[in-house]
């Protein structure tokens, strides 16, 4: 999954789509995508696949 470069834009879109997400939920560190995906799965109650698809569709 490619998050570098356009993460700030994606983060804004995620916050619009899922108002319950906080800045802490969306904290991204390069090379630690799995931690971000895990936080999103837990917060949104979605599967890894659903999260990846949502990110791709932004």
N, CA, C and O atoms as a Tinker XYZ file with bonds, in Angstrom:
   232  protein
     1  N      0.853000   -1.177000    0.000000    73     2
     2  CA     0.000000    0.000000    0.000000    64     1     3
     3  C      0.896000    1.236000    0.000000    63     2     4     5
     4  O      1.839000    1.320000    0.787000    81     3
     5  N      0.616000    2.160000   -0.847000    73     3     6
     6  CA     1.430000    3.377000   -0.993000    64     5     7
     7  C      0.754000    4.537000   -0.281000    63     6     8     9
     8  O     -0.290000    5.026000   -0.712000    81     7
     9  N      1.371000    4.973000    0.827000    73     7    10
    10  CA     0.809000    6.084000    1.592000    64     9    11
    11  C      1.668000    7.328000    1.517000    63    10    12    13
    12  O      1.170000    8.436000    1.716000    81    11
    13  N      2.947000    7.165000    1.232000    73    11    14
    14  CA     3.844000    8.316000    1.202000    64    13    15
    15  C      3.368000    9.332000    0.179000    63    14    16    17
    16  O      2.729000    8.982000   -0.814000    81    15
    17  N      3.681000   10.575000    0.430000    73    15    18
    18  CA     3.400000   11.637000   -0.530000    64    17    19
    19  C      2.016000   12.234000   -0.399000    63    18    20    21
    20  O      1.880000   13.441000   -0.200000    81    19
    21  N      0.997000   11.420000   -0.507000    73    19    22
    22  CA    -0.360000   11.966000   -0.486000    64    21    23
    23  C     -1.094000   11.645000    0.813000    63    22    24    25
    24  O     -2.323000   11.706000    0.852000    81    23
    25  N     -0.365000   11.305000    1.881000    73    23    26
    26  CA    -1.019000   10.909000    3.118000    64    25    27
    27  C     -1.855000   12.031000    3.717000    63    26    28    29
    28  O     -2.950000   11.768000    4.214000    81    27
    29  N     -1.380000   13.270000    3.689000    73    27    30
    30  CA    -2.161000   14.366000    4.270000    64    29    31
    31  C     -3.510000   14.516000    3.584000    63    30    32    33
    32  O     -4.522000   14.762000    4.240000    81    31
    33  N     -3.522000   14.370000    2.278000    73    31    34
    34  CA    -4.781000   14.441000    1.530000    64    33    35
    35  C     -5.690000   13.271000    1.899000    63    34    36    37
    36  O     -6.884000   13.458000    2.129000    81    35
    37  N     -5.125000   12.069000    1.953000    73    35    38
    38  CA    -5.910000   10.886000    2.306000    64    37    39
    39  C     -6.456000   10.998000    3.730000    63    38    40    41
    40  O     -7.596000   10.619000    3.999000    81    39
    41  N     -5.634000   11.519000    4.630000    73    39    42
    42  CA    -6.041000   11.669000    6.024000    64    41    43
    43  C     -7.265000   12.585000    6.117000    63    42    44    45
    44  O     -8.208000   12.289000    6.850000    81    43
    45  N     -7.250000   13.686000    5.382000    73    43    46
    46  CA    -8.390000   14.598000    5.380000    64    45    47
    47  C     -9.656000   13.935000    4.865000    63    46    48    49
    48  O    -10.737000   14.138000    5.417000    81    47
    49  N     -9.525000   13.153000    3.821000    73    47    50
    50  CA   -10.683000   12.460000    3.266000    64    49    51
    51  C    -11.213000   11.406000    4.229000    63    50    52    53
    52  O    -12.424000   11.227000    4.353000    81    51
    53  N    -10.307000   10.707000    4.913000    73    51    54
    54  CA   -10.744000    9.713000    5.896000    64    53    55
    55  C    -11.502000   10.370000    7.038000    63    54    56    57
    56  O    -12.510000    9.838000    7.503000    81    55
    57  N    -11.023000   11.528000    7.494000    73    55    58
    58  CA   -11.705000   12.232000    8.590000    64    57    59
    59  C    -13.090000   12.702000    8.153000    63    58    60    61
    60  O    -14.017000   12.733000    8.963000    81    59
    61  N    -13.237000   13.067000    6.879000    73    59    62
    62  CA   -14.552000   13.469000    6.381000    64    61    63
    63  C    -15.494000   12.271000    6.325000    63    62    64    65
    64  O    -16.665000   12.372000    6.690000    81    63
    65  N    -14.970000   11.134000    5.863000    73    63    66
    66  CA   -15.791000    9.936000    5.688000    64    65    67
    67  C    -16.118000    9.267000    7.020000    63    66    68    69
    68  O    -17.225000    8.764000    7.214000    81    67
    69  N    -15.145000    9.263000    7.939000    73    67    70
    70  CA   -15.302000    8.608000    9.240000    64    69    71
    71  C    -15.024000    9.633000   10.335000    63    70    72    73
    72  O    -13.891000    9.766000   10.798000    81    71
    73  N    -16.041000   10.341000   10.737000    73    71    74
    74  CA   -15.891000   11.440000   11.695000    64    73    75
    75  C    -15.331000   10.983000   13.037000    63    74    76    77
    76  O    -14.789000   11.796000   13.785000    81    75
    77  N    -15.454000    9.693000   13.355000    73    75    78
    78  CA   -14.972000    9.206000   14.645000    64    77    79
    79  C    -13.451000    9.058000   14.714000    63    78    80    81
    80  O    -12.906000    8.817000   15.792000    81    79
    81  N    -12.765000    9.199000   13.590000    73    79    82
    82  CA   -11.311000    9.074000   13.583000    64    81    83
    83  C    -10.644000   10.334000   14.122000    63    82    84    85
    84  O    -11.064000   11.452000   13.824000    81    83
    85  N     -9.609000   10.134000   14.911000    73    83    86
    86  CA    -8.851000   11.248000   15.479000    64    85    87
    87  C     -7.479000   11.335000   14.810000    63    86    88    89
    88  O     -7.088000   10.447000   14.051000    81    87
    89  N     -6.762000   12.410000   15.101000    73    87    90
    90  CA    -5.400000   12.533000   14.577000    64    89    91
    91  C     -4.520000   11.397000   15.063000    63    90    92    93
    92  O     -3.668000   10.912000   14.318000    81    91
    93  N     -4.713000   10.963000   16.306000    73    91    94
    94  CA    -3.935000    9.841000   16.829000    64    93    95
    95  C     -4.232000    8.558000   16.062000    63    94    96    97
    96  O     -3.323000    7.771000   15.797000    81    95
    97  N     -5.493000    8.342000   15.702000    73    95    98
    98  CA    -5.858000    7.155000   14.917000    64    97    99
    99  C     -5.158000    7.161000   13.570000    63    98   100   101
   100  O     -4.812000    6.108000   13.033000    81    99
   101  N     -4.953000    8.350000   13.030000    73    99   102
   102  CA    -4.417000    8.482000   11.679000    64   101   103
   103  C     -2.927000    8.805000   11.649000    63   102   104   105
   104  O     -2.397000    9.208000   10.614000    81   103
   105  N     -2.259000    8.630000   12.771000    73   103   106
   106  CA    -0.822000    8.881000   12.821000    64   105   107
   107  C     -0.110000    7.849000   11.951000    63   106   108   109
   108  O     -0.274000    6.643000   12.137000    81   107
   109  N      0.676000    8.334000   11.007000    73   107   110
   110  CA     1.375000    7.451000   10.067000    64   109   111
   111  C      2.870000    7.692000   10.145000    63   110   112   113
   112  O      3.338000    8.827000   10.057000    81   111
   113  N      3.608000    6.610000   10.310000    73   111   114
   114  CA     5.059000    6.672000   10.259000    64   113   115
   115  C      5.509000    5.745000    9.138000    63   114   116   117
   116  O      5.069000    4.598000    9.049000    81   115
   117  N      6.372000    6.245000    8.302000    73   115   118
   118  CA     6.858000    5.463000    7.173000    64   117   119
   119  C      7.412000    4.127000    7.657000    63   118   120   121
   120  O      8.174000    4.067000    8.622000    81   119
   121  N      7.020000    3.068000    6.977000    73   119   122
   122  CA     7.468000    1.731000    7.322000    64   121   123
   123  C      6.611000    1.048000    8.385000    63   122   124   125
   124  O      6.861000   -0.105000    8.736000    81   123
   125  N      5.604000    1.752000    8.897000    73   123   126
   126  CA     4.760000    1.189000    9.957000    64   125   127
   127  C      3.287000    1.191000    9.545000    63   126   128   129
   128  O      2.401000    1.474000   10.351000    81   127
   129  N      3.050000    0.872000    8.283000    73   127   130
   130  CA     1.689000    0.869000    7.753000    64   129   131
   131  C      0.794000   -0.118000    8.494000    63   130   132   133
   132  O     -0.394000    0.142000    8.684000    81   131
   133  N      1.367000   -1.263000    8.918000    73   131   134
   134  CA     0.557000   -2.273000    9.598000    64   133   135
   135  C     -0.035000   -1.745000   10.897000    63   134   136   137
   136  O     -1.164000   -2.088000   11.247000    81   135
   137  N      0.715000   -0.915000   11.616000    73   135   138
   138  CA     0.189000   -0.336000   12.851000    64   137   139
   139  C     -0.995000    0.584000   12.551000    63   138   140   141
   140  O     -2.004000    0.558000   13.255000    81   139
   141  N     -0.864000    1.391000   11.510000    73   139   142
   142  CA    -1.957000    2.277000   11.099000    64   141   143
   143  C     -3.180000    1.454000   10.717000    63   142   144   145
   144  O     -4.291000    1.760000   11.151000    81   143
   145  N     -2.990000    0.420000    9.914000    73   143   146
   146  CA    -4.111000   -0.420000    9.494000    64   145   147
   147  C     -4.782000   -1.074000   10.696000    63   146   148   149
   148  O     -6.009000   -1.170000   10.750000    81   147
   149  N     -3.985000   -1.522000   11.653000    73   147   150
   150  CA    -4.544000   -2.132000   12.861000    64   149   151
   151  C     -5.394000   -1.154000   13.652000    63   150   152   153
   152  O     -6.471000   -1.510000   14.131000    81   151
   153  N     -4.914000    0.085000   13.792000    73   151   154
   154  CA    -5.698000    1.102000   14.510000    64   153   155
   155  C     -7.015000    1.370000   13.795000    63   154   156   157
   156  O     -8.063000    1.477000   14.430000    81   155
   157  N     -6.956000    1.477000   12.464000    73   155   158
   158  CA    -8.175000    1.745000   11.696000    64   157   159
   159  C     -9.150000    0.577000   11.790000    63   158   160   161
   160  O    -10.357000    0.786000   11.915000    81   159
   161  N     -8.637000   -0.655000   11.731000    73   159   162
   162  CA    -9.500000   -1.828000   11.861000    64   161   163
   163  C    -10.225000   -1.814000   13.196000    63   162   164   165
   164  O    -11.435000   -2.032000   13.258000    81   163
   165  N     -9.488000   -1.558000   14.252000    73   163   166
   166  CA   -10.063000   -1.564000   15.589000    64   165   167
   167  C    -11.092000   -0.450000   15.761000    63   166   168   169
   168  O    -12.180000   -0.681000   16.288000    81   167
   169  N    -10.755000    0.736000   15.323000    73   167   170
   170  CA   -11.636000    1.890000   15.509000    64   169   171
   171  C    -12.901000    1.783000   14.662000    63   170   172   173
   172  O    -13.988000    2.133000   15.122000    81   171
   173  N    -12.763000    1.299000   13.418000    73   171   174
   174  CA   -13.897000    1.271000   12.501000    64   173   175
   175  C    -14.631000   -0.069000   12.472000    63   174   176   177
   176  O    -15.721000   -0.165000   11.908000    81   175
   177  N    -14.040000   -1.105000   13.077000    73   175   178
   178  CA   -14.682000   -2.420000   13.079000    64   177   179
   179  C    -14.747000   -3.037000   11.703000    63   178   180   181
   180  O    -15.719000   -3.710000   11.360000    81   179
   181  N    -13.714000   -2.808000   10.914000    73   179   182
   182  CA   -13.662000   -3.341000    9.550000    64   181   183
   183  C    -12.479000   -4.295000    9.421000    63   182   184   185
   184  O    -11.563000   -4.272000   10.243000    81   183
   185  N    -12.501000   -5.130000    8.392000    73   183   186
   186  CA   -11.406000   -6.060000    8.154000    64   185   187
   187  C    -10.246000   -5.345000    7.477000    63   186   188   189
   188  O    -10.391000   -4.231000    6.973000    81   187
   189  N     -9.101000   -6.000000    7.475000    73   187   190
   190  CA    -7.920000   -5.454000    6.802000    64   189   191
   191  C     -8.246000   -5.162000    5.339000    63   190   192   193
   192  O     -7.896000   -4.106000    4.812000    81   191
   193  N     -8.910000   -6.098000    4.699000    73   191   194
   194  CA    -9.265000   -5.924000    3.288000    64   193   195
   195  C    -10.179000   -4.720000    3.078000    63   194   196   197
   196  O     -9.982000   -3.948000    2.139000    81   195
   197  N    -11.173000   -4.558000    3.942000    73   195   198
   198  CA   -12.096000   -3.420000    3.835000    64   197   199
   199  C    -11.358000   -2.096000    4.004000    63   198   200   201
   200  O    -11.634000   -1.130000    3.292000    81   199
   201  N    -10.414000   -2.053000    4.953000    73   199   202
   202  CA    -9.641000   -0.822000    5.163000    64   201   203
   203  C     -8.793000   -0.515000    3.943000    63   202   204   205
   204  O     -8.752000    0.625000    3.480000    81   203
   205  N     -8.117000   -1.531000    3.422000    73   203   206
   206  CA    -7.262000   -1.322000    2.233000    64   205   207
   207  C     -8.075000   -0.838000    1.034000    63   206   208   209
   208  O     -7.635000    0.039000    0.291000    81   207
   209  N     -9.272000   -1.418000    0.850000    73   207   210
   210  CA   -10.149000   -0.995000   -0.240000    64   209   211
   211  C    -10.615000    0.442000   -0.038000    63   210   212   213
   212  O    -10.672000    1.215000   -0.994000    81   211
   213  N    -10.946000    0.803000    1.194000    73   211   214
   214  CA   -11.382000    2.175000    1.481000    64   213   215
   215  C    -10.265000    3.162000    1.178000    63   214   216   217
   216  O    -10.518000    4.231000    0.624000    81   215
   217  N     -9.036000    2.816000    1.536000    73   215   218
   218  CA    -7.903000    3.697000    1.262000    64   217   219
   219  C     -7.653000    3.818000   -0.242000    63   218   220   221
   220  O     -7.328000    4.898000   -0.735000    81   219
   221  N     -7.805000    2.724000   -0.958000    73   219   222
   222  CA    -7.616000    2.756000   -2.413000    64   221   223
   223  C     -8.667000    3.614000   -3.095000    63   222   224   225
   224  O     -8.393000    4.262000   -4.105000    81   223
   225  N     -9.879000    3.616000   -2.535000    73   223   226
   226  CA   -11.000000    4.341000   -3.157000    64   225   227
   227  C    -11.004000    5.830000   -2.879000    63   226   228   229
   228  O    -11.828000    6.556000   -3.435000    81   227
   229  N    -10.093000    6.306000   -2.024000    73   227   230
   230  CA   -10.076000    7.738000   -1.688000    64   229   231
   231  C     -9.592000    8.578000   -2.846000    63   230   232
   232  O     -9.517000    9.801000   -2.733000    81   231
